[in-house]
Amino acid sequence: MKNNLPEDFAALECFVSEWVLPDSHARSTKRFSTPYEDTKTFYDNMLGYAEMALKLLRHRQIGELSTQEENLLELMLAPQKSGLS
């Protein structure tokens, strides 16, 4: 499997092709067009890695992120909790 994310986030690789999107409009469209259960599965998986991802990205500058870190950031931006529990 290709390493699209930093090594510690390998369990999230299965979400990269579907959820790493270029902008907020694309992320919003994806959230609203994806079945609830699929969105919830994605959200629940991301939530388990959120603290670790924030710790990794906290001191990085946007223009200086590696491709893997950029992908992780895009995954972190994709979920939206409203309506999910």
PDB file as gemmi writes it, atoms N, CA and C in Angstrom:
CRYST1    1.000    1.000    1.000  90.00  90.00  90.00 P 1                      
ATOM      1  N   MET A   1       0.841  -1.182   0.000  1.00  0.00           N  
ATOM      2  CA  MET A   1       0.000   0.000   0.000  1.00  0.00           C  
ATOM      3  C   MET A   1       0.885   1.244   0.000  1.00  0.00           C  
ATOM      4  N   LYS A   2       0.514   2.218  -0.788  1.00  0.00           N  
ATOM      5  CA  LYS A   2       1.273   3.461  -0.876  1.00  0.00           C  
ATOM      6  C   LYS A   2       1.159   4.235   0.434  1.00  0.00           C  
ATOM      7  N   ASN A   3       2.247   4.879   0.830  1.00  0.00           N  
ATOM      8  CA  ASN A   3       2.256   5.679   2.043  1.00  0.00           C  
ATOM      9  C   ASN A   3       1.849   7.108   1.719  1.00  0.00           C  
ATOM     10  N   ASN A   4       0.549   7.372   1.812  1.00  0.00           N  
ATOM     11  CA  ASN A   4       0.016   8.706   1.557  1.00  0.00           C  
ATOM     12  C   ASN A   4      -0.048   9.544   2.817  1.00  0.00           C  
ATOM     13  N   LEU A   5       0.219   8.912   3.963  1.00  0.00           N  
ATOM     14  CA  LEU A   5       0.135   9.574   5.256  1.00  0.00           C  
ATOM     15  C   LEU A   5       1.398   9.291   6.052  1.00  0.00           C  
ATOM     16  N   PRO A   6       1.672  10.101   7.069  1.00  0.00           N  
ATOM     17  CA  PRO A   6       2.793   9.768   7.948  1.00  0.00           C  
ATOM     18  C   PRO A   6       2.596   8.364   8.531  1.00  0.00           C  
ATOM     19  N   GLU A   7       3.700   7.707   8.805  1.00  0.00           N  
ATOM     20  CA  GLU A   7       3.702   6.304   9.223  1.00  0.00           C  
ATOM     21  C   GLU A   7       2.722   5.984  10.351  1.00  0.00           C  
ATOM     22  N   ASP A   8       2.621   6.833  11.350  1.00  0.00           N  
ATOM     23  CA  ASP A   8       1.748   6.571  12.496  1.00  0.00           C  
ATOM     24  C   ASP A   8       0.261   6.586  12.147  1.00  0.00           C  
ATOM     25  N   PHE A   9      -0.060   6.985  10.931  1.00  0.00           N  
ATOM     26  CA  PHE A   9      -1.454   7.104  10.513  1.00  0.00           C  
ATOM     27  C   PHE A   9      -1.804   6.108   9.408  1.00  0.00           C  
ATOM     28  N   ALA A  10      -1.034   5.057   9.276  1.00  0.00           N  
ATOM     29  CA  ALA A  10      -1.227   4.061   8.215  1.00  0.00           C  
ATOM     30  C   ALA A  10      -2.632   3.455   8.228  1.00  0.00           C  
ATOM     31  N   ALA A  11      -3.241   3.348   9.389  1.00  0.00           N  
ATOM     32  CA  ALA A  11      -4.589   2.763   9.484  1.00  0.00           C  
ATOM     33  C   ALA A  11      -5.635   3.610   8.761  1.00  0.00           C  
ATOM     34  N   LEU A  12      -5.307   4.859   8.457  1.00  0.00           N  
ATOM     35  CA  LEU A  12      -6.248   5.751   7.782  1.00  0.00           C  
ATOM     36  C   LEU A  12      -6.045   5.792   6.264  1.00  0.00           C  
ATOM     37  N   GLU A  13      -5.058   5.053   5.768  1.00  0.00           N  
ATOM     38  CA  GLU A  13      -4.760   5.045   4.330  1.00  0.00           C  
ATOM     39  C   GLU A  13      -5.999   4.735   3.487  1.00  0.00           C  
ATOM     40  N   CYS A  14      -6.871   3.878   3.983  1.00  0.00           N  
ATOM     41  CA  CYS A  14      -8.049   3.471   3.209  1.00  0.00           C  
ATOM     42  C   CYS A  14      -8.998   4.643   2.930  1.00  0.00           C  
ATOM     43  N   PHE A  15      -8.844   5.741   3.647  1.00  0.00           N  
ATOM     44  CA  PHE A  15      -9.724   6.899   3.458  1.00  0.00           C  
ATOM     45  C   PHE A  15      -9.130   7.962   2.534  1.00  0.00           C  
ATOM     46  N   VAL A  16      -7.869   7.865   2.228  1.00  0.00           N  
ATOM     47  CA  VAL A  16      -7.185   8.930   1.478  1.00  0.00           C  
ATOM     48  C   VAL A  16      -7.800   9.160   0.104  1.00  0.00           C  
ATOM     49  N   SER A  17      -7.985   8.118  -0.673  1.00  0.00           N  
ATOM     50  CA  SER A  17      -8.450   8.311  -2.051  1.00  0.00           C  
ATOM     51  C   SER A  17      -9.841   8.930  -2.116  1.00  0.00           C  
ATOM     52  N   GLU A  18     -10.648   8.711  -1.094  1.00  0.00           N  
ATOM     53  CA  GLU A  18     -12.018   9.213  -1.107  1.00  0.00           C  
ATOM     54  C   GLU A  18     -12.184  10.557  -0.387  1.00  0.00           C  
ATOM     55  N   TRP A  19     -11.360  10.810   0.633  1.00  0.00           N  
ATOM     56  CA  TRP A  19     -11.601  11.954   1.499  1.00  0.00           C  
ATOM     57  C   TRP A  19     -10.534  13.041   1.458  1.00  0.00           C  
ATOM     58  N   VAL A  20      -9.410  12.835   0.823  1.00  0.00           N  
ATOM     59  CA  VAL A  20      -8.436  13.922   0.673  1.00  0.00           C  
ATOM     60  C   VAL A  20      -8.871  14.726  -0.537  1.00  0.00           C  
ATOM     61  N   LEU A  21      -9.420  15.903  -0.245  1.00  0.00           N  
ATOM     62  CA  LEU A  21     -10.031  16.735  -1.283  1.00  0.00           C  
ATOM     63  C   LEU A  21      -9.396  18.124  -1.282  1.00  0.00           C  
ATOM     64  N   PRO A  22      -9.440  18.819  -2.411  1.00  0.00           N  
ATOM     65  CA  PRO A  22      -8.651  20.042  -2.579  1.00  0.00           C  
ATOM     66  C   PRO A  22      -9.141  21.287  -1.834  1.00  0.00           C  
ATOM     67  N   ASP A  23     -10.426  21.340  -1.475  1.00  0.00           N  
ATOM     68  CA  ASP A  23     -10.914  22.580  -0.856  1.00  0.00           C  
ATOM     69  C   ASP A  23     -12.175  22.328  -0.041  1.00  0.00           C  
ATOM     70  N   SER A  24     -12.621  23.354   0.670  1.00  0.00           N  
ATOM     71  CA  SER A  24     -13.779  23.221   1.555  1.00  0.00           C  
ATOM     72  C   SER A  24     -15.055  22.905   0.787  1.00  0.00           C  
ATOM     73  N   HIS A  25     -15.193  23.435  -0.408  1.00  0.00           N  
ATOM     74  CA  HIS A  25     -16.381  23.132  -1.213  1.00  0.00           C  
ATOM     75  C   HIS A  25     -16.425  21.643  -1.551  1.00  0.00           C  
ATOM     76  N   ALA A  26     -15.315  21.092  -1.977  1.00  0.00           N  
ATOM     77  CA  ALA A  26     -15.260  19.664  -2.311  1.00  0.00           C  
ATOM     78  C   ALA A  26     -15.529  18.811  -1.072  1.00  0.00           C  
ATOM     79  N   ARG A  27     -14.983  19.224   0.078  1.00  0.00           N  
ATOM     80  CA  ARG A  27     -15.222  18.479   1.322  1.00  0.00           C  
ATOM     81  C   ARG A  27     -16.691  18.526   1.715  1.00  0.00           C  
ATOM     82  N   SER A  28     -17.299  19.694   1.588  1.00  0.00           N  
ATOM     83  CA  SER A  28     -18.716  19.839   1.919  1.00  0.00           C  
ATOM     84  C   SER A  28     -19.583  18.991   0.989  1.00  0.00           C  
ATOM     85  N   THR A  29     -19.301  19.054  -0.289  1.00  0.00           N  
ATOM     86  CA  THR A  29     -20.036  18.249  -1.263  1.00  0.00           C  
ATOM     87  C   THR A  29     -19.908  16.765  -0.937  1.00  0.00           C  
ATOM     88  N   LYS A  30     -18.708  16.341  -0.606  1.00  0.00           N  
ATOM     89  CA  LYS A  30     -18.461  14.934  -0.264  1.00  0.00           C  
ATOM     90  C   LYS A  30     -19.267  14.533   0.968  1.00  0.00           C  
ATOM     91  N   ARG A  31     -19.224  15.350   2.012  1.00  0.00           N  
ATOM     92  CA  ARG A  31     -19.963  15.031   3.242  1.00  0.00           C  
ATOM     93  C   ARG A  31     -21.454  14.877   2.963  1.00  0.00           C  
ATOM     94  N   PHE A  32     -22.018  15.785   2.185  1.00  0.00           N  
ATOM     95  CA  PHE A  32     -23.456  15.765   1.947  1.00  0.00           C  
ATOM     96  C   PHE A  32     -23.894  14.714   0.929  1.00  0.00           C  
ATOM     97  N   SER A  33     -22.965  14.234   0.124  1.00  0.00           N  
ATOM     98  CA  SER A  33     -23.330  13.230  -0.879  1.00  0.00           C  
ATOM     99  C   SER A  33     -22.990  11.803  -0.449  1.00  0.00           C  
ATOM    100  N   THR A  34     -22.352  11.663   0.695  1.00  0.00           N  
ATOM    101  CA  THR A  34     -21.961  10.345   1.188  1.00  0.00           C  
ATOM    102  C   THR A  34     -23.016   9.842   2.168  1.00  0.00           C  
ATOM    103  N   PRO A  35     -23.380   8.566   2.055  1.00  0.00           N  
ATOM    104  CA  PRO A  35     -24.360   8.020   2.997  1.00  0.00           C  
ATOM    105  C   PRO A  35     -23.905   8.216   4.450  1.00  0.00           C  
ATOM    106  N   TYR A  36     -24.865   8.459   5.303  1.00  0.00           N  
ATOM    107  CA  TYR A  36     -24.608   8.722   6.717  1.00  0.00           C  
ATOM    108  C   TYR A  36     -23.666   7.700   7.335  1.00  0.00           C  
ATOM    109  N   GLU A  37     -23.936   6.434   7.160  1.00  0.00           N  
ATOM    110  CA  GLU A  37     -23.118   5.389   7.795  1.00  0.00           C  
ATOM    111  C   GLU A  37     -21.664   5.439   7.330  1.00  0.00           C  
ATOM    112  N   ASP A  38     -21.447   5.733   6.064  1.00  0.00           N  
ATOM    113  CA  ASP A  38     -20.075   5.840   5.546  1.00  0.00           C  
ATOM    114  C   ASP A  38     -19.359   7.056   6.142  1.00  0.00           C  
ATOM    115  N   THR A  39     -20.081   8.164   6.241  1.00  0.00           N  
ATOM    116  CA  THR A  39     -19.512   9.362   6.840  1.00  0.00           C  
ATOM    117  C   THR A  39     -19.200   9.124   8.313  1.00  0.00           C  
ATOM    118  N   LYS A  40     -20.105   8.464   9.008  1.00  0.00           N  
ATOM    119  CA  LYS A  40     -19.905   8.170  10.423  1.00  0.00           C  
ATOM    120  C   LYS A  40     -18.704   7.247  10.628  1.00  0.00           C  
ATOM    121  N   THR A  41     -18.551   6.245   9.793  1.00  0.00           N  
ATOM    122  CA  THR A  41     -17.395   5.347   9.877  1.00  0.00           C  
ATOM    123  C   THR A  41     -16.104   6.138   9.708  1.00  0.00           C  
ATOM    124  N   PHE A  42     -16.075   7.003   8.718  1.00  0.00           N  
ATOM    125  CA  PHE A  42     -14.902   7.837   8.489  1.00  0.00           C  
ATOM    126  C   PHE A  42     -14.648   8.727   9.705  1.00  0.00           C  
ATOM    127  N   TYR A  43     -15.674   9.415  10.161  1.00  0.00           N  
ATOM    128  CA  TYR A  43     -15.540  10.319  11.304  1.00  0.00           C  
ATOM    129  C   TYR A  43     -15.030   9.569  12.532  1.00  0.00           C  
ATOM    130  N   ASP A  44     -15.627   8.438  12.834  1.00  0.00           N  
ATOM    131  CA  ASP A  44     -15.231   7.664  14.018  1.00  0.00           C  
ATOM    132  C   ASP A  44     -13.773   7.231  13.950  1.00  0.00           C  
ATOM    133  N   ASN A  45     -13.315   6.858  12.770  1.00  0.00           N  
ATOM    134  CA  ASN A  45     -11.905   6.477  12.605  1.00  0.00           C  
ATOM    135  C   ASN A  45     -10.994   7.683  12.770  1.00  0.00           C  
ATOM    136  N   MET A  46     -11.361   8.803  12.174  1.00  0.00           N  
ATOM    137  CA  MET A  46     -10.539  10.010  12.279  1.00  0.00           C  
ATOM    138  C   MET A  46     -10.460  10.505  13.719  1.00  0.00           C  
ATOM    139  N   LEU A  47     -11.561  10.423  14.429  1.00  0.00           N  
ATOM    140  CA  LEU A  47     -11.600  10.912  15.802  1.00  0.00           C  
ATOM    141  C   LEU A  47     -10.536  10.239  16.667  1.00  0.00           C  
ATOM    142  N   GLY A  48     -10.301   8.955  16.440  1.00  0.00           N  
ATOM    143  CA  GLY A  48      -9.295   8.226  17.201  1.00  0.00           C  
ATOM    144  C   GLY A  48      -7.875   8.717  16.967  1.00  0.00           C  
ATOM    145  N   TYR A  49      -7.652   9.431  15.882  1.00  0.00           N  
ATOM    146  CA  TYR A  49      -6.317   9.925  15.533  1.00  0.00           C  
ATOM    147  C   TYR A  49      -6.197  11.437  15.632  1.00  0.00           C  
ATOM    148  N   ALA A  50      -7.276  12.104  15.978  1.00  0.00           N  
ATOM    149  CA  ALA A  50      -7.297  13.563  15.950  1.00  0.00           C  
ATOM    150  C   ALA A  50      -6.245  14.194  16.853  1.00  0.00           C  
ATOM    151  N   GLU A  51      -6.156  13.743  18.083  1.00  0.00           N  
ATOM    152  CA  GLU A  51      -5.198  14.347  19.013  1.00  0.00           C  
ATOM    153  C   GLU A  51      -3.766  14.158  18.530  1.00  0.00           C  
ATOM    154  N   MET A  52      -3.453  12.965  18.065  1.00  0.00           N  
ATOM    155  CA  MET A  52      -2.107  12.690  17.572  1.00  0.00           C  
ATOM    156  C   MET A  52      -1.811  13.532  16.318  1.00  0.00           C  
ATOM    157  N   ALA A  53      -2.806  13.676  15.440  1.00  0.00           N  
ATOM    158  CA  ALA A  53      -2.617  14.471  14.223  1.00  0.00           C  
ATOM    159  C   ALA A  53      -2.404  15.945  14.569  1.00  0.00           C  
ATOM    160  N   LEU A  54      -3.200  16.457  15.487  1.00  0.00           N  
ATOM    161  CA  LEU A  54      -3.038  17.851  15.892  1.00  0.00           C  
ATOM    162  C   LEU A  54      -1.678  18.094  16.520  1.00  0.00           C  
ATOM    163  N   LYS A  55      -1.223  17.142  17.302  1.00  0.00           N  
ATOM    164  CA  LYS A  55       0.100  17.265  17.923  1.00  0.00           C  
ATOM    165  C   LYS A  55       1.194  17.320  16.853  1.00  0.00           C  
ATOM    166  N   LEU A  56       1.062  16.496  15.827  1.00  0.00           N  
ATOM    167  CA  LEU A  56       2.046  16.466  14.743  1.00  0.00           C  
ATOM    168  C   LEU A  56       2.018  17.760  13.925  1.00  0.00           C  
ATOM    169  N   LEU A  57       0.818  18.230  13.605  1.00  0.00           N  
ATOM    170  CA  LEU A  57       0.671  19.365  12.697  1.00  0.00           C  
ATOM    171  C   LEU A  57       0.769  20.729  13.380  1.00  0.00           C  
ATOM    172  N   ARG A  58       0.616  20.758  14.676  1.00  0.00           N  
ATOM    173  CA  ARG A  58       0.525  22.017  15.436  1.00  0.00           C  
ATOM    174  C   ARG A  58       1.666  22.992  15.150  1.00  0.00           C  
ATOM    175  N   HIS A  59       2.864  22.510  15.036  1.00  0.00           N  
ATOM    176  CA  HIS A  59       4.022  23.402  14.888  1.00  0.00           C  
ATOM    177  C   HIS A  59       4.571  23.433  13.466  1.00  0.00           C  
ATOM    178  N   ARG A  60       3.784  22.954  12.522  1.00  0.00           N  
ATOM    179  CA  ARG A  60       4.199  22.973  11.122  1.00  0.00           C  
ATOM    180  C   ARG A  60       3.569  24.175  10.433  1.00  0.00           C  
ATOM    181  N   GLN A  61       4.239  24.703   9.432  1.00  0.00           N  
ATOM    182  CA  GLN A  61       3.712  25.779   8.611  1.00  0.00           C  
ATOM    183  C   GLN A  61       3.074  25.162   7.367  1.00  0.00           C  
ATOM    184  N   ILE A  62       1.945  25.708   6.937  1.00  0.00           N  
ATOM    185  CA  ILE A  62       1.214  25.162   5.793  1.00  0.00           C  
ATOM    186  C   ILE A  62       2.113  24.966   4.579  1.00  0.00           C  
ATOM    187  N   GLY A  63       2.871  25.928   4.196  1.00  0.00           N  
ATOM    188  CA  GLY A  63       3.720  25.819   3.012  1.00  0.00           C  
ATOM    189  C   GLY A  63       4.906  24.884   3.167  1.00  0.00           C  
ATOM    190  N   GLU A  64       5.126  24.395   4.381  1.00  0.00           N  
ATOM    191  CA  GLU A  64       6.280  23.536   4.639  1.00  0.00           C  
ATOM    192  C   GLU A  64       5.900  22.092   4.949  1.00  0.00           C  
ATOM    193  N   LEU A  65       4.617  21.741   4.798  1.00  0.00           N  
ATOM    194  CA  LEU A  65       4.175  20.378   5.068  1.00  0.00           C  
ATOM    195  C   LEU A  65       4.652  19.434   3.969  1.00  0.00           C  
ATOM    196  N   SER A  66       5.002  18.226   4.371  1.00  0.00           N  
ATOM    197  CA  SER A  66       5.293  17.197   3.378  1.00  0.00           C  
ATOM    198  C   SER A  66       3.968  16.788   2.729  1.00  0.00           C  
ATOM    199  N   THR A  67       4.028  16.099   1.627  1.00  0.00           N  
ATOM    200  CA  THR A  67       2.810  15.623   0.969  1.00  0.00           C  
ATOM    201  C   THR A  67       2.001  14.750   1.921  1.00  0.00           C  
ATOM    202  N   GLN A  68       2.668  13.908   2.676  1.00  0.00           N  
ATOM    203  CA  GLN A  68       1.975  13.042   3.628  1.00  0.00           C  
ATOM    204  C   GLN A  68       1.287  13.865   4.718  1.00  0.00           C  
ATOM    205  N   GLU A  69       1.943  14.900   5.198  1.00  0.00           N  
ATOM    206  CA  GLU A  69       1.349  15.770   6.219  1.00  0.00           C  
ATOM    207  C   GLU A  69       0.180  16.569   5.637  1.00  0.00           C  
ATOM    208  N   GLU A  70       0.308  17.024   4.395  1.00  0.00           N  
ATOM    209  CA  GLU A  70      -0.801  17.726   3.742  1.00  0.00           C  
ATOM    210  C   GLU A  70      -2.018  16.817   3.630  1.00  0.00           C  
ATOM    211  N   ASN A  71      -1.791  15.569   3.260  1.00  0.00           N  
ATOM    212  CA  ASN A  71      -2.895  14.608   3.168  1.00  0.00           C  
ATOM    213  C   ASN A  71      -3.558  14.406   4.530  1.00  0.00           C  
ATOM    214  N   LEU A  72      -2.757  14.321   5.573  1.00  0.00           N  
ATOM    215  CA  LEU A  72      -3.298  14.172   6.921  1.00  0.00           C  
ATOM    216  C   LEU A  72      -4.135  15.390   7.293  1.00  0.00           C  
ATOM    217  N   LEU A  73      -3.646  16.576   6.982  1.00  0.00           N  
ATOM    218  CA  LEU A  73      -4.400  17.790   7.255  1.00  0.00           C  
ATOM    219  C   LEU A  73      -5.739  17.770   6.519  1.00  0.00           C  
ATOM    220  N   GLU A  74      -5.731  17.386   5.252  1.00  0.00           N  
ATOM    221  CA  GLU A  74      -6.970  17.318   4.480  1.00  0.00           C  
ATOM    222  C   GLU A  74      -7.948  16.310   5.094  1.00  0.00           C  
ATOM    223  N   LEU A  75      -7.433  15.189   5.580  1.00  0.00           N  
ATOM    224  CA  LEU A  75      -8.314  14.227   6.261  1.00  0.00           C  
ATOM    225  C   LEU A  75      -8.903  14.829   7.519  1.00  0.00           C  
ATOM    226  N   MET A  76      -8.094  15.573   8.251  1.00  0.00           N  
ATOM    227  CA  MET A  76      -8.574  16.194   9.485  1.00  0.00           C  
ATOM    228  C   MET A  76      -9.657  17.247   9.197  1.00  0.00           C  
ATOM    229  N   LEU A  77      -9.592  17.884   8.056  1.00  0.00           N  
ATOM    230  CA  LEU A  77     -10.562  18.907   7.705  1.00  0.00           C  
ATOM    231  C   LEU A  77     -11.860  18.332   7.138  1.00  0.00           C  
ATOM    232  N   ALA A  78     -11.838  17.087   6.712  1.00  0.00           N  
ATOM    233  CA  ALA A  78     -12.983  16.502   6.014  1.00  0.00           C  
ATOM    234  C   ALA A  78     -14.194  16.227   6.891  1.00  0.00           C  
ATOM    235  N   PRO A  79     -14.039  15.649   8.082  1.00  0.00           N  
ATOM    236  CA  PRO A  79     -15.255  15.305   8.840  1.00  0.00           C  
ATOM    237  C   PRO A  79     -15.916  16.533   9.438  1.00  0.00           C  
ATOM    238  N   GLN A  80     -17.180  16.397   9.608  1.00  0.00           N  
ATOM    239  CA  GLN A  80     -17.941  17.453  10.285  1.00  0.00           C  
ATOM    240  C   GLN A  80     -18.894  16.739  11.225  1.00  0.00           C  
ATOM    241  N   LYS A  81     -18.791  17.004  12.494  1.00  0.00           N  
ATOM    242  CA  LYS A  81     -19.549  16.260  13.478  1.00  0.00           C  
ATOM    243  C   LYS A  81     -21.045  16.515  13.431  1.00  0.00           C  
ATOM    244  N   SER A  82     -21.494  17.669  13.028  1.00  0.00           N  
ATOM    245  CA  SER A  82     -22.913  17.974  13.116  1.00  0.00           C  
ATOM    246  C   SER A  82     -23.745  16.865  12.491  1.00  0.00           C  
ATOM    247  N   GLY A  83     -24.678  16.381  13.264  1.00  0.00           N  
ATOM    248  CA  GLY A  83     -25.553  15.309  12.797  1.00  0.00           C  
ATOM    249  C   GLY A  83     -25.007  13.934  13.039  1.00  0.00           C  
ATOM    250  N   LEU A  84     -23.758  13.818  13.483  1.00  0.00           N  
ATOM    251  CA  LEU A  84     -23.159  12.515  13.752  1.00  0.00           C  
ATOM    252  C   LEU A  84     -23.027  12.345  15.244  1.00  0.00           C  
ATOM    253  N   SER A  85     -23.264  11.137  15.706  1.00  0.00           N  
ATOM    254  CA  SER A  85     -23.071  10.878  17.134  1.00  0.00           C  
ATOM    255  C   SER A  85     -22.533   9.498  17.343  1.00  0.00           C  
TER     256      SER A  85                                                      
END                                                                             
